Amino acid sequence: MAKITLNNIAHSYDGGSSYALKAMSLDWHDGGAYALLGPSGCGKTTLLNIISGLLQPSEGQLLFDDVDVSGLPTEQRNIAQVFQFPVLYDTMTVAENLAFPLRNRRGADKLSAAEIDTRVQQAIAMLGLEALAGRKARGLSADDKQKISLGRGLVRTDVNAILFDEPLTVIDPHLKWQLRTQLKQIHRQFGHTMIYVTHDQTEALTFADKVVVMLAGEVVQVGTPQQLFDTPQHTFVGKFIGSPGMNVLPCELAGNQAVIDGHHIALPREYPVLTGVPELGIRPEFVRLVESHEGMPVQIVAVEDVGRHRIVRAQLNSHPLDIVLPEHQPVPSAPGVRFEMNRINIYQNSQLVGRGS
């Protein structure tokens, strides 16, 4: 495995007039599990392809264990990449597909038939493919084919990193959680450096130790799932992470109070006058639904029962506001809201400038 360093990596597809990937510097530690998370077109796959060598960056350096590999071809980087759609040999059996990358080794890296068989059997057991080991890949379900594709990355022990490009897109939703769990177990057992690209926050947050959130070719935050939830550094992160995402409301600041349409909200610290329009961020989990005389009056638009709790869609004057309501708590006939002071974040130009706790 390897520590992967991005040193001012940037990429333009049109010679520099616009950048699909803006200059970024990151360190991914040996043996870590990372996710690249963001909407379509934000640069996730571009970055993954630069790491694998399928794409040469326009600017900057890529280092494995502090060795510059920016100019090395893919085959010299010892990278395993699992794509969105399985890449298999239909005429080979499951076991033969798994053995293929090992049998192609040459010289000092060549493995004995016994070593190849041992690793293949380990991969088959890891992914629960025992019943399919002797079957041709042709005719297998998309789920099983993607398991084989994952296995071809996991069967190798010499890789610097295993890269996953939206690998569960074609997987049946009921099986996705099983594969995510298996990947996490494999990571804990073998300590591979893993980088997982996805637009699905559930996949990212359940797989990765650290999540890299991207927007329009930039990294807007790197953090643990808990850090992204508690302290989103950018309003995009707050809205993108969570179900529903963070409420972001334009406000004015008056010392240790935020003012929204004449409603005063206590803050745990004083703020200077900020240029532009400050914004208050509060997650729906920390909005309390009360009687109107106990808080800021709101209008209920809809109530969605999702089982363990309900999501209340409300309007605070002209501003939409989401509230997570415990299952047992009734909706007041004349509703109002209060914000948990220590859970309020304050933003300027979409960037975090202060948090409640």
NUKE-651776 format. One record per residue (C-alpha): residue in three letters; x, y, z; residue number from 1. Coordinates in Angstrom, 3 decimals, m for minus. Layout:
<atoms>
<atom r="ALA" x="X" y="Y" z="Z" k="NUM"/>
...
</atoms>
This chain:
<atoms>
<atom r="MET" x="0.000" y="0.000" z="0.000" k="1"/>
<atom r="ALA" x="1.092" y="3.606" z="m0.411" k="2"/>
<atom r="LYS" x="0.641" y="7.108" z="0.909" k="3"/>
<atom r="ILE" x="m0.774" y="9.160" z="m1.973" k="4"/>
<atom r="THR" x="0.049" y="12.863" z="m2.213" k="5"/>
<atom r="LEU" x="m1.557" y="15.384" z="m4.558" k="6"/>
<atom r="ASN" x="0.728" y="18.400" z="m4.884" k="7"/>
<atom r="ASN" x="m1.139" y="21.278" z="m6.585" k="8"/>
<atom r="ILE" x="m2.800" y="18.866" z="m9.009" k="9"/>
<atom r="ALA" x="m5.030" y="20.565" z="m11.601" k="10"/>
<atom r="HIS" x="m6.453" y="19.538" z="m14.958" k="11"/>
<atom r="SER" x="m7.894" y="21.270" z="m18.009" k="12"/>
<atom r="TYR" x="m9.352" y="19.416" z="m20.999" k="13"/>
<atom r="ASP" x="m9.118" y="22.455" z="m23.293" k="14"/>
<atom r="GLY" x="m5.564" y="23.664" z="m22.843" k="15"/>
<atom r="GLY" x="m6.113" y="25.923" z="m19.858" k="16"/>
<atom r="SER" x="m9.058" y="28.182" z="m20.675" k="17"/>
<atom r="SER" x="m11.156" y="26.351" z="m18.074" k="18"/>
<atom r="TYR" x="m10.327" y="23.776" z="m15.418" k="19"/>
<atom r="ALA" x="m12.324" y="20.626" z="m14.731" k="20"/>
<atom r="LEU" x="m10.096" y="20.129" z="m11.692" k="21"/>
<atom r="LYS" x="m8.779" y="23.203" z="m9.890" k="22"/>
<atom r="ALA" x="m5.457" y="23.176" z="m8.055" k="23"/>
<atom r="MET" x="m5.615" y="20.980" z="m4.963" k="24"/>
<atom r="SER" x="m3.183" y="19.472" z="m2.482" k="25"/>
<atom r="LEU" x="m4.112" y="16.437" z="m0.399" k="26"/>
<atom r="ASP" x="m2.461" y="13.614" z="1.537" k="27"/>
<atom r="TRP" x="m4.094" y="10.195" z="1.666" k="28"/>
<atom r="HIS" x="m2.369" y="8.021" z="4.224" k="29"/>
<atom r="ASP" x="m1.209" y="4.463" z="3.691" k="30"/>
<atom r="GLY" x="m4.040" y="2.048" z="4.503" k="31"/>
<atom r="GLY" x="m6.783" y="4.682" z="4.710" k="32"/>
<atom r="ALA" x="m10.327" y="4.366" z="3.354" k="33"/>
<atom r="TYR" x="m11.359" y="7.522" z="1.513" k="34"/>
<atom r="ALA" x="m14.370" y="8.616" z="m0.502" k="35"/>
<atom r="LEU" x="m14.643" y="11.292" z="m3.180" k="36"/>
<atom r="LEU" x="m18.185" y="12.624" z="m2.857" k="37"/>
<atom r="GLY" x="m20.020" y="15.169" z="m4.968" k="38"/>
<atom r="PRO" x="m22.572" y="15.703" z="m7.730" k="39"/>
<atom r="SER" x="m22.061" y="14.597" z="m11.337" k="40"/>
<atom r="GLY" x="m19.494" y="16.728" z="m13.146" k="41"/>
<atom r="CYS" x="m17.661" y="17.923" z="m10.024" k="42"/>
<atom r="GLY" x="m14.334" y="16.294" z="m11.012" k="43"/>
<atom r="LYS" x="m14.404" y="13.063" z="m8.983" k="44"/>
<atom r="THR" x="m13.687" y="10.675" z="m11.872" k="45"/>
<atom r="THR" x="m11.139" y="13.069" z="m13.404" k="46"/>
<atom r="LEU" x="m9.196" y="12.981" z="m10.149" k="47"/>
<atom r="LEU" x="m9.470" y="9.196" z="m9.882" k="48"/>
<atom r="ASN" x="m8.186" y="8.776" z="m13.449" k="49"/>
<atom r="ILE" x="m5.208" y="11.023" z="m12.693" k="50"/>
<atom r="ILE" x="m4.314" y="8.820" z="m9.724" k="51"/>
<atom r="SER" x="m4.597" y="5.650" z="m11.803" k="52"/>
<atom r="GLY" x="m2.605" y="7.064" z="m14.739" k="53"/>
<atom r="LEU" x="m5.456" y="6.982" z="m17.254" k="54"/>
<atom r="LEU" x="m5.122" y="10.781" z="m17.399" k="55"/>
<atom r="GLN" x="m2.059" y="13.003" z="m17.120" k="56"/>
<atom r="PRO" x="m2.640" y="16.142" z="m15.008" k="57"/>
<atom r="SER" x="m2.175" y="19.521" z="m16.668" k="58"/>
<atom r="GLU" x="m0.379" y="20.812" z="m13.572" k="59"/>
<atom r="GLY" x="1.141" y="19.543" z="m10.340" k="60"/>
<atom r="GLN" x="2.635" y="16.322" z="m9.059" k="61"/>
<atom r="LEU" x="1.268" y="12.965" z="m7.957" k="62"/>
<atom r="LEU" x="3.417" y="11.082" z="m5.453" k="63"/>
<atom r="PHE" x="3.254" y="7.546" z="m4.089" k="64"/>
<atom r="ASP" x="5.249" y="7.302" z="m0.847" k="65"/>
<atom r="ASP" x="6.923" y="10.640" z="m1.760" k="66"/>
<atom r="VAL" x="8.062" y="9.330" z="m5.176" k="67"/>
<atom r="ASP" x="6.815" y="11.344" z="m8.160" k="68"/>
<atom r="VAL" x="4.758" y="9.033" z="m10.398" k="69"/>
<atom r="SER" x="3.101" y="11.780" z="m12.465" k="70"/>
<atom r="GLY" x="4.707" y="10.545" z="m15.695" k="71"/>
<atom r="LEU" x="4.417" y="6.806" z="m15.091" k="72"/>
<atom r="PRO" x="1.957" y="4.764" z="m17.188" k="73"/>
<atom r="THR" x="m0.879" y="2.940" z="m15.464" k="74"/>
<atom r="GLU" x="0.803" y="m0.473" z="m15.544" k="75"/>
<atom r="GLN" x="3.784" y="0.843" z="m13.554" k="76"/>
<atom r="ARG" x="1.710" y="2.325" z="m10.746" k="77"/>
<atom r="ASN" x="0.404" y="m0.956" z="m9.269" k="78"/>
<atom r="ILE" x="m3.147" y="0.365" z="m9.105" k="79"/>
<atom r="ALA" x="m6.289" y="m1.762" z="m9.145" k="80"/>
<atom r="GLN" x="m9.335" y="0.061" z="m10.499" k="81"/>
<atom r="VAL" x="m12.945" y="m1.110" z="m10.299" k="82"/>
<atom r="PHE" x="m15.226" y="0.684" z="m12.748" k="83"/>
<atom r="GLN" x="m18.926" y="1.506" z="m12.686" k="84"/>
<atom r="PHE" x="m19.651" y="m1.291" z="m15.159" k="85"/>
<atom r="PRO" x="m17.899" y="m4.678" z="m14.788" k="86"/>
<atom r="VAL" x="m14.990" y="m5.421" z="m17.146" k="87"/>
<atom r="LEU" x="m14.795" y="m9.214" z="m17.446" k="88"/>
<atom r="TYR" x="m14.010" y="m12.008" z="m19.883" k="89"/>
<atom r="ASP" x="m17.350" y="m13.696" z="m20.555" k="90"/>
<atom r="THR" x="m15.768" y="m16.929" z="m21.827" k="91"/>
<atom r="MET" x="m13.768" y="m17.418" z="m18.614" k="92"/>
<atom r="THR" x="m15.113" y="m18.885" z="m15.414" k="93"/>
<atom r="VAL" x="m15.383" y="m16.793" z="m12.261" k="94"/>
<atom r="ALA" x="m12.186" y="m18.363" z="m10.900" k="95"/>
<atom r="GLU" x="m10.332" y="m17.791" z="m14.193" k="96"/>
<atom r="ASN" x="m11.361" y="m14.132" z="m14.253" k="97"/>
<atom r="LEU" x="m9.996" y="m13.681" z="m10.754" k="98"/>
<atom r="ALA" x="m6.769" y="m15.485" z="m11.627" k="99"/>
<atom r="PHE" x="m6.189" y="m13.550" z="m14.863" k="100"/>
<atom r="PRO" x="m4.330" y="m10.491" z="m13.414" k="101"/>
<atom r="LEU" x="m2.097" y="m12.822" z="m11.387" k="102"/>
<atom r="ARG" x="m1.237" y="m15.142" z="m14.300" k="103"/>
<atom r="ASN" x="m0.153" y="m12.170" z="m16.429" k="104"/>
<atom r="ARG" x="2.729" y="m11.314" z="m14.125" k="105"/>
<atom r="ARG" x="6.213" y="m11.721" z="m15.520" k="106"/>
<atom r="GLY" x="9.771" y="m11.957" z="m14.217" k="107"/>
<atom r="ALA" x="10.350" y="m11.559" z="m10.487" k="108"/>
<atom r="ASP" x="6.662" y="m10.824" z="m9.917" k="109"/>
<atom r="LYS" x="5.526" y="m14.158" z="m11.409" k="110"/>
<atom r="LEU" x="3.529" y="m16.303" z="m8.986" k="111"/>
<atom r="SER" x="3.354" y="m20.063" z="m8.734" k="112"/>
<atom r="ALA" x="0.146" y="m21.871" z="m9.642" k="113"/>
<atom r="ALA" x="m0.345" y="m22.753" z="m5.960" k="114"/>
<atom r="GLU" x="m0.027" y="m19.098" z="m4.868" k="115"/>
<atom r="ILE" x="m2.489" y="m18.011" z="m7.550" k="116"/>
<atom r="ASP" x="m4.980" y="m20.664" z="m6.515" k="117"/>
<atom r="THR" x="m4.710" y="m19.665" z="m2.835" k="118"/>
<atom r="ARG" x="m5.383" y="m15.990" z="m3.555" k="119"/>
<atom r="VAL" x="m8.260" y="m16.786" z="m5.893" k="120"/>
<atom r="GLN" x="m9.896" y="m19.032" z="m3.301" k="121"/>
<atom r="GLN" x="m9.489" y="m16.299" z="m0.663" k="122"/>
<atom r="ALA" x="m11.173" y="m13.742" z="m2.946" k="123"/>
<atom r="ILE" x="m13.994" y="m16.167" z="m3.767" k="124"/>
<atom r="ALA" x="m14.619" y="m16.759" z="m0.059" k="125"/>
<atom r="MET" x="m14.455" y="m13.043" z="0.779" k="126"/>
<atom r="LEU" x="m17.165" y="m12.225" z="m1.755" k="127"/>
<atom r="GLY" x="m19.338" y="m15.294" z="m1.258" k="128"/>
<atom r="LEU" x="m18.817" y="m16.598" z="m4.807" k="129"/>
<atom r="GLU" x="m18.164" y="m20.257" z="m3.934" k="130"/>
<atom r="ALA" x="m21.248" y="m21.551" z="m5.748" k="131"/>
<atom r="LEU" x="m20.285" y="m19.669" z="m8.947" k="132"/>
<atom r="ALA" x="m16.531" y="m20.364" z="m9.054" k="133"/>
<atom r="GLY" x="m16.767" y="m22.811" z="m11.969" k="134"/>
<atom r="ARG" x="m19.395" y="m20.942" z="m13.987" k="135"/>
<atom r="LYS" x="m18.675" y="m18.801" z="m17.036" k="136"/>
<atom r="ALA" x="m19.076" y="m15.063" z="m16.480" k="137"/>
<atom r="ARG" x="m21.505" y="m14.889" z="m19.387" k="138"/>
<atom r="GLY" x="m25.081" y="m15.073" z="m18.124" k="139"/>
<atom r="LEU" x="m24.346" y="m14.064" z="m14.541" k="140"/>
<atom r="SER" x="m26.343" y="m11.238" z="m12.971" k="141"/>
<atom r="ALA" x="m24.975" y="m7.685" z="m12.901" k="142"/>
<atom r="ASP" x="m24.550" y="m8.052" z="m9.128" k="143"/>
<atom r="ASP" x="m22.391" y="m11.160" z="m9.452" k="144"/>
<atom r="LYS" x="m20.364" y="m9.682" z="m12.306" k="145"/>
<atom r="GLN" x="m19.541" y="m6.630" z="m10.218" k="146"/>
<atom r="LYS" x="m18.524" y="m8.887" z="m7.337" k="147"/>
<atom r="ILE" x="m16.050" y="m10.575" z="m9.701" k="148"/>
<atom r="SER" x="m14.769" y="m7.173" z="m10.793" k="149"/>
<atom r="LEU" x="m14.239" y="m6.225" z="m7.145" k="150"/>
<atom r="GLY" x="m12.483" y="m9.538" z="m6.590" k="151"/>
<atom r="ARG" x="m9.993" y="m8.856" z="m9.381" k="152"/>
<atom r="GLY" x="m8.844" y="m5.816" z="m7.436" k="153"/>
<atom r="LEU" x="m8.809" y="m7.569" z="m4.087" k="154"/>
<atom r="VAL" x="m6.940" y="m10.668" z="m5.292" k="155"/>
<atom r="ARG" x="m3.746" y="m8.636" z="m5.716" k="156"/>
<atom r="THR" x="m1.552" y="m7.953" z="m2.698" k="157"/>
<atom r="ASP" x="1.024" y="m5.773" z="m4.459" k="158"/>
<atom r="VAL" x="m1.249" y="m2.798" z="m5.219" k="159"/>
<atom r="ASN" x="m0.480" y="0.734" z="m4.012" k="160"/>
<atom r="ALA" x="m4.203" y="1.471" z="m3.902" k="161"/>
<atom r="ILE" x="m7.582" y="0.131" z="m4.984" k="162"/>
<atom r="LEU" x="m9.750" y="2.714" z="m6.742" k="163"/>
<atom r="PHE" x="m13.522" y="2.351" z="m7.011" k="164"/>
<atom r="ASP" x="m15.434" y="4.457" z="m9.567" k="165"/>
<atom r="GLU" x="m19.121" y="4.291" z="m8.516" k="166"/>
<atom r="PRO" x="m18.855" y="0.489" z="m8.265" k="167"/>
<atom r="LEU" x="m22.330" y="m0.149" z="m6.865" k="168"/>
<atom r="THR" x="m24.352" y="1.729" z="m9.503" k="169"/>
<atom r="VAL" x="m25.468" y="m1.460" z="m11.257" k="170"/>
<atom r="ILE" x="m26.033" y="m3.379" z="m8.022" k="171"/>
<atom r="ASP" x="m29.532" y="m4.178" z="m6.807" k="172"/>
<atom r="PRO" x="m30.371" y="m1.704" z="m4.001" k="173"/>
<atom r="HIS" x="m31.105" y="m4.556" z="m1.574" k="174"/>
<atom r="LEU" x="m27.569" y="m5.920" z="m2.057" k="175"/>
<atom r="LYS" x="m25.674" y="m2.618" z="m1.915" k="176"/>
<atom r="TRP" x="m25.450" y="m2.598" z="1.878" k="177"/>
<atom r="GLN" x="m24.044" y="m6.150" z="1.839" k="178"/>
<atom r="LEU" x="m21.243" y="m5.222" z="m0.559" k="179"/>
<atom r="ARG" x="m20.464" y="m2.016" z="1.338" k="180"/>
<atom r="THR" x="m20.201" y="m4.053" z="4.524" k="181"/>
<atom r="GLN" x="m17.928" y="m6.594" z="2.811" k="182"/>
<atom r="LEU" x="m15.661" y="m3.860" z="1.446" k="183"/>
<atom r="LYS" x="m15.373" y="m2.327" z="4.912" k="184"/>
<atom r="GLN" x="m14.524" y="m5.700" z="6.439" k="185"/>
<atom r="ILE" x="m11.917" y="m6.366" z="3.741" k="186"/>
<atom r="HIS" x="m10.356" y="m2.970" z="4.374" k="187"/>
<atom r="ARG" x="m10.111" y="m3.636" z="8.093" k="188"/>
<atom r="GLN" x="m8.632" y="m7.095" z="7.498" k="189"/>
<atom r="PHE" x="m6.049" y="m6.264" z="4.834" k="190"/>
<atom r="GLY" x="m5.419" y="m2.520" z="5.208" k="191"/>
<atom r="HIS" x="m5.579" y="m1.646" z="1.513" k="192"/>
<atom r="THR" x="m5.492" y="2.052" z="0.645" k="193"/>
<atom r="MET" x="m8.943" y="2.490" z="m0.876" k="194"/>
<atom r="ILE" x="m10.423" y="5.485" z="m2.708" k="195"/>
<atom r="TYR" x="m14.116" y="5.286" z="m3.488" k="196"/>
<atom r="VAL" x="m15.898" y="7.665" z="m5.904" k="197"/>
<atom r="THR" x="m19.628" y="8.187" z="m5.459" k="198"/>
<atom r="HIS" x="m22.409" y="10.774" z="m5.610" k="199"/>
<atom r="ASP" x="m24.314" y="8.851" z="m2.919" k="200"/>
<atom r="GLN" x="m23.733" y="10.231" z="0.581" k="201"/>
<atom r="THR" x="m24.831" y="6.957" z="2.228" k="202"/>
<atom r="GLU" x="m22.168" y="5.003" z="0.337" k="203"/>
<atom r="ALA" x="m19.485" y="7.576" z="1.157" k="204"/>
<atom r="LEU" x="m20.316" y="7.976" z="4.831" k="205"/>
<atom r="THR" x="m20.671" y="4.254" z="5.558" k="206"/>
<atom r="PHE" x="m17.509" y="3.256" z="3.662" k="207"/>
<atom r="ALA" x="m14.915" y="5.945" z="4.314" k="208"/>
<atom r="ASP" x="m12.884" y="7.030" z="7.315" k="209"/>
<atom r="LYS" x="m12.398" y="10.401" z="5.591" k="210"/>
<atom r="VAL" x="m14.650" y="11.937" z="2.931" k="211"/>
<atom r="VAL" x="m13.449" y="14.459" z="0.333" k="212"/>
<atom r="VAL" x="m16.424" y="16.586" z="m0.734" k="213"/>
<atom r="MET" x="m16.061" y="18.169" z="m4.175" k="214"/>
<atom r="LEU" x="m17.972" y="20.895" z="m5.990" k="215"/>
<atom r="ALA" x="m17.230" y="22.356" z="m9.451" k="216"/>
<atom r="GLY" x="m13.707" y="20.918" z="m9.571" k="217"/>
<atom r="GLU" x="m12.741" y="22.022" z="m6.064" k="218"/>
<atom r="VAL" x="m12.377" y="20.314" z="m2.713" k="219"/>
<atom r="VAL" x="m14.705" y="22.144" z="m0.332" k="220"/>
<atom r="GLN" x="m14.106" y="19.977" z="2.745" k="221"/>
<atom r="VAL" x="m12.218" y="16.915" z="3.921" k="222"/>
<atom r="GLY" x="m13.440" y="15.300" z="7.116" k="223"/>
<atom r="THR" x="m14.885" y="12.361" z="8.960" k="224"/>
<atom r="PRO" x="m18.610" y="11.680" z="8.505" k="225"/>
<atom r="GLN" x="m19.218" y="13.228" z="11.942" k="226"/>
<atom r="GLN" x="m17.262" y="16.385" z="11.064" k="227"/>
<atom r="LEU" x="m19.208" y="16.833" z="7.829" k="228"/>
<atom r="PHE" x="m22.467" y="16.543" z="9.752" k="229"/>
<atom r="ASP" x="m21.557" y="18.684" z="12.763" k="230"/>
<atom r="THR" x="m19.391" y="21.356" z="11.165" k="231"/>
<atom r="PRO" x="m19.915" y="21.736" z="7.419" k="232"/>
<atom r="GLN" x="m17.280" y="24.214" z="6.273" k="233"/>
<atom r="HIS" x="m19.357" y="25.251" z="3.233" k="234"/>
<atom r="THR" x="m23.111" y="25.616" z="2.849" k="235"/>
<atom r="PHE" x="m22.976" y="23.105" z="m0.026" k="236"/>
<atom r="VAL" x="m21.629" y="20.449" z="2.352" k="237"/>
<atom r="GLY" x="m24.384" y="21.219" z="4.848" k="238"/>
<atom r="LYS" x="m27.088" y="20.850" z="2.216" k="239"/>
<atom r="PHE" x="m25.522" y="17.828" z="0.475" k="240"/>
<atom r="ILE" x="m24.891" y="15.814" z="3.650" k="241"/>
<atom r="GLY" x="m27.928" y="14.757" z="5.626" k="242"/>
<atom r="SER" x="m31.465" y="13.682" z="4.813" k="243"/>
<atom r="PRO" x="m32.859" y="16.253" z="4.724" k="244"/>
<atom r="GLY" x="m29.859" y="18.547" z="4.452" k="245"/>
<atom r="MET" x="m29.029" y="21.587" z="6.561" k="246"/>
<atom r="ASN" x="m31.379" y="24.583" z="6.557" k="247"/>
<atom r="VAL" x="m29.560" y="27.676" z="5.302" k="248"/>
<atom r="LEU" x="m31.311" y="30.981" z="5.986" k="249"/>
<atom r="PRO" x="m30.201" y="34.545" z="5.111" k="250"/>
<atom r="CYS" x="m29.875" y="36.656" z="8.242" k="251"/>
<atom r="GLU" x="m28.472" y="39.799" z="9.779" k="252"/>
<atom r="LEU" x="m26.044" y="39.772" z="12.681" k="253"/>
<atom r="ALA" x="m26.413" y="42.050" z="15.670" k="254"/>
<atom r="GLY" x="m23.706" y="41.221" z="18.182" k="255"/>
<atom r="ASN" x="m24.642" y="37.879" z="19.724" k="256"/>
<atom r="GLN" x="m27.926" y="37.593" z="17.850" k="257"/>
<atom r="ALA" x="m28.973" y="36.565" z="14.365" k="258"/>
<atom r="VAL" x="m32.027" y="38.327" z="12.961" k="259"/>
<atom r="ILE" x="m34.289" y="36.628" z="10.399" k="260"/>
<atom r="ASP" x="m37.203" y="38.754" z="9.177" k="261"/>
<atom r="GLY" x="m37.386" y="40.549" z="12.516" k="262"/>
<atom r="HIS" x="m37.046" y="37.369" z="14.600" k="263"/>
<atom r="HIS" x="m34.073" y="37.471" z="17.014" k="264"/>
<atom r="ILE" x="m32.115" y="34.237" z="17.584" k="265"/>
<atom r="ALA" x="m29.551" y="34.014" z="20.395" k="266"/>
<atom r="LEU" x="m25.995" y="33.015" z="19.451" k="267"/>
<atom r="PRO" x="m23.288" y="31.768" z="21.838" k="268"/>
<atom r="ARG" x="m20.817" y="34.473" z="20.735" k="269"/>
<atom r="GLU" x="m20.713" y="37.947" z="19.240" k="270"/>
<atom r="TYR" x="m19.986" y="38.532" z="15.548" k="271"/>
<atom r="PRO" x="m18.550" y="41.603" z="13.824" k="272"/>
<atom r="VAL" x="m20.466" y="43.138" z="10.936" k="273"/>
<atom r="LEU" x="m19.982" y="40.822" z="7.942" k="274"/>
<atom r="THR" x="m19.988" y="42.053" z="4.352" k="275"/>
<atom r="GLY" x="m22.657" y="40.728" z="2.037" k="276"/>
<atom r="VAL" x="m25.540" y="38.657" z="3.438" k="277"/>
<atom r="PRO" x="m24.575" y="36.303" z="6.288" k="278"/>
<atom r="GLU" x="m26.373" y="32.972" z="6.480" k="279"/>
<atom r="LEU" x="m27.464" y="30.864" z="9.417" k="280"/>
<atom r="GLY" x="m27.146" y="27.097" z="9.098" k="281"/>
<atom r="ILE" x="m29.123" y="24.723" z="11.318" k="282"/>
<atom r="ARG" x="m29.724" y="21.034" z="10.754" k="283"/>
<atom r="PRO" x="m33.353" y="19.816" z="10.851" k="284"/>
<atom r="GLU" x="m32.450" y="17.563" z="13.797" k="285"/>
<atom r="PHE" x="m31.763" y="20.677" z="15.909" k="286"/>
<atom r="VAL" x="m34.902" y="22.647" z="15.068" k="287"/>
<atom r="ARG" x="m37.478" y="22.261" z="17.856" k="288"/>
<atom r="LEU" x="m41.181" y="22.430" z="17.002" k="289"/>
<atom r="VAL" x="m43.044" y="24.274" z="19.771" k="290"/>
<atom r="GLU" x="m46.190" y="26.327" z="20.292" k="291"/>
<atom r="SER" x="m46.081" y="29.587" z="18.353" k="292"/>
<atom r="HIS" x="m45.899" y="31.724" z="21.498" k="293"/>
<atom r="GLU" x="m42.756" y="29.827" z="22.572" k="294"/>
<atom r="GLY" x="m40.777" y="30.454" z="19.393" k="295"/>
<atom r="MET" x="m40.888" y="31.872" z="15.879" k="296"/>
<atom r="PRO" x="m44.269" y="31.190" z="14.234" k="297"/>
<atom r="VAL" x="m44.152" y="28.930" z="11.163" k="298"/>
<atom r="GLN" x="m46.609" y="27.535" z="8.656" k="299"/>
<atom r="ILE" x="m46.687" y="23.746" z="8.177" k="300"/>
<atom r="VAL" x="m46.584" y="22.775" z="4.494" k="301"/>
<atom r="ALA" x="m46.318" y="18.973" z="4.748" k="302"/>
<atom r="VAL" x="m45.540" y="16.162" z="7.187" k="303"/>
<atom r="GLU" x="m43.691" y="13.068" z="5.927" k="304"/>
<atom r="ASP" x="m43.702" y="9.945" z="8.089" k="305"/>
<atom r="VAL" x="m40.483" y="7.999" z="7.506" k="306"/>
<atom r="GLY" x="m40.897" y="5.483" z="10.333" k="307"/>
<atom r="ARG" x="m38.735" y="6.333" z="13.321" k="308"/>
<atom r="HIS" x="m39.405" y="10.055" z="12.925" k="309"/>
<atom r="ARG" x="m41.314" y="12.524" z="10.792" k="310"/>
<atom r="ILE" x="m39.989" y="15.241" z="8.527" k="311"/>
<atom r="VAL" x="m41.969" y="18.450" z="8.828" k="312"/>
<atom r="ARG" x="m41.764" y="20.835" z="5.875" k="313"/>
<atom r="ALA" x="m42.501" y="24.353" z="7.097" k="314"/>
<atom r="GLN" x="m42.221" y="28.004" z="6.081" k="315"/>
<atom r="LEU" x="m40.587" y="30.611" z="8.299" k="316"/>
<atom r="ASN" x="m42.058" y="33.644" z="6.585" k="317"/>
<atom r="SER" x="m40.745" y="33.238" z="3.016" k="318"/>
<atom r="HIS" x="m38.003" y="30.739" z="3.936" k="319"/>
<atom r="PRO" x="m38.495" y="26.940" z="3.648" k="320"/>
<atom r="LEU" x="m37.518" y="25.130" z="6.831" k="321"/>
<atom r="ASP" x="m37.152" y="21.380" z="7.440" k="322"/>
<atom r="ILE" x="m37.692" y="19.922" z="10.911" k="323"/>
<atom r="VAL" x="m37.048" y="16.372" z="12.148" k="324"/>
<atom r="LEU" x="m39.808" y="15.543" z="14.618" k="325"/>
<atom r="PRO" x="m39.633" y="12.560" z="17.016" k="326"/>
<atom r="GLU" x="m42.262" y="9.948" z="16.226" k="327"/>
<atom r="HIS" x="m44.175" y="10.439" z="19.479" k="328"/>
<atom r="GLN" x="m44.288" y="14.252" z="19.402" k="329"/>
<atom r="PRO" x="m47.512" y="15.859" z="18.136" k="330"/>
<atom r="VAL" x="m47.594" y="18.743" z="15.663" k="331"/>
<atom r="PRO" x="m48.942" y="21.844" z="17.450" k="332"/>
<atom r="SER" x="m52.078" y="23.434" z="16.019" k="333"/>
<atom r="ALA" x="m50.353" y="26.835" z="16.201" k="334"/>
<atom r="PRO" x="m46.713" y="25.853" z="15.529" k="335"/>
<atom r="GLY" x="m43.488" y="27.728" z="16.134" k="336"/>
<atom r="VAL" x="m39.810" y="26.835" z="16.132" k="337"/>
<atom r="ARG" x="m36.732" y="27.282" z="18.274" k="338"/>
<atom r="PHE" x="m33.136" y="26.610" z="17.207" k="339"/>
<atom r="GLU" x="m30.647" y="24.838" z="19.485" k="340"/>
<atom r="MET" x="m28.174" y="27.658" z="20.039" k="341"/>
<atom r="ASN" x="m25.078" y="25.466" z="20.242" k="342"/>
<atom r="ARG" x="m25.908" y="23.830" z="16.893" k="343"/>
<atom r="ILE" x="m26.110" y="27.044" z="14.863" k="344"/>
<atom r="ASN" x="m23.440" y="27.686" z="12.216" k="345"/>
<atom r="ILE" x="m22.833" y="31.117" z="10.685" k="346"/>
<atom r="TYR" x="m21.643" y="31.483" z="7.084" k="347"/>
<atom r="GLN" x="m20.317" y="34.328" z="4.962" k="348"/>
<atom r="ASN" x="m20.032" y="33.875" z="1.198" k="349"/>
<atom r="SER" x="m20.957" y="30.220" z="1.806" k="350"/>
<atom r="GLN" x="m17.901" y="29.684" z="4.048" k="351"/>
<atom r="LEU" x="m18.163" y="28.836" z="7.758" k="352"/>
<atom r="VAL" x="m17.116" y="31.766" z="9.989" k="353"/>
<atom r="GLY" x="m18.486" y="30.558" z="13.312" k="354"/>
<atom r="ARG" x="m20.203" y="27.614" z="14.967" k="355"/>
<atom r="GLY" x="m22.300" y="27.210" z="18.046" k="356"/>
<atom r="SER" x="m20.190" y="24.808" z="20.076" k="357"/>
</atoms>
